[in-house]
Amino acid sequence: MKYFNGFSLCNEEKFFKEQLIESEYSVAGFSYGTQKAFEYVYNSTKRVDRLVLISPAFFQNHKKSFIKTQLRYFKSDRESYTKQFLQNVAYPSSVDLTPYLSDGTYEELESLLGYVWEKEKILELLARGVIIEVFMGDSDKIVDTKRSYEFFSDLVPVYLFKGRGHLLLPHLT
């Protein structure tokens, strides 16, 4: 299986053992990694049977001012931005993501926030025989789950986990 990490993260796939399928013909990604995984499969000539999108980074419904504010905050205080970002990713669990921290760049954040999911591309992958599954939590503090769910559920199976956030983990005390 080929896996693509979330923004500013590495080795976080251990959280998704229930969603991931070990197969040389599977590709998966988490958050920002869903965009990378999708584009990898879309542009690949290699056989891919299944594409697993976990908490897709979906920001195309936000105003440009939101994106500019996020980028400005990251640029002015990267450490504080990343700390708050990791707390929002972990919510509602209390998992410490510090061991999974990687250096996210301004360019990666800009790419993540500016990415547009295209229905036509998704339909093309489906026509190629790729099974696409989406997993998301209804308590996600990173993306607008409602809008993301509306978009993806018109096209592919979406599994919505109640009381779970971006990492799909339950509240842990």
TAPE-V400033 format. One record per backbone hydrogen bond with DSSP energy under -0.5 kcal/mol. NH is the residue of the N-H (numbers start at 1). CO is the residue of the C=O. Records with the same first field share a line. If there is no record, write none. Layout:
BEGIN
NH->CO + CO
END
This chain:
BEGIN
2->26
4->28
9->6
10->100
14->11
15->12
16->13
17->14
19->16
20->16
22->20
23->21
26->23
27->50
28->2
29->52
30->4
31->54
33->30
34->31
35->31 + 32
36->32
37->33
38->34
39->35
40->36
41->37
42->38
43->39
44->40 + 41
49->25
50->25
51->131
52->27
53->51 + 133
54->29 + 52
55->53 + 135
57->31
58->56
59->57
62->59
66->63
67->63
68->64
69->65
70->66
71->67
72->68
73->69
74->70
75->71
76->72
77->73
81->77
82->78
83->79
84->80
85->81
86->82
87->83
88->84
89->85
90->86
91->87
93->90
97->95
100->97
101->98
102->8
104->102
109->105
110->106
111->107
112->108
113->109
114->110
115->111 + 112
117->115
119->117
122->118
123->119
124->120
125->121
126->122
127->123
128->124
129->126
130->125
131->49
132->130
133->51
134->157
135->53
136->159
138->161
139->164
140->137
141->88
144->58
145->143
148->144
149->145
150->146
151->147
152->148
153->149
154->150 + 151
155->152
156->152
157->132
159->134
160->158
161->136 + 159
162->160
164->161
165->169
167->89
168->165
END
